[in-house]
Amino acid sequence: MYTLDPTQLTAYFPLRTALKHVRAAATADAAAAAYALAARVLDQAARKGLIHKNNAARQKSRLAALVKRLKEKASA
């Protein structure tokens, strides 16, 4: 198993937290705000080599779809 070094840990935990905030958002507006932060954190993690760039893109796409569904649900 791959272990993270201390410099990677400083980026890893905020990444996981940001993703959880988007998934746990109660409203579409809260999810959109959390998504903006999560997208920045994902891009930063990909730049640092913590995750692969395609992994970051896939996660951003899935989170964006979640936010879109919440907005559609709120407007209906």
ZIWOCOR-V156791 format. One record per helix or strand of 3 or more residues. SS is the DSSP state (hx for helix, st for strand). FROM is the first residue (numbers start at 1). LEN is the number of residues. Records with the same first field share a line. If there is no record, write none. Layout:
# ZIWOCOR-V156791
SS=FROM-LEN, FROM-LEN
This chain:
# ZIWOCOR-V156791
hx=6-18, 28-21, 53-23
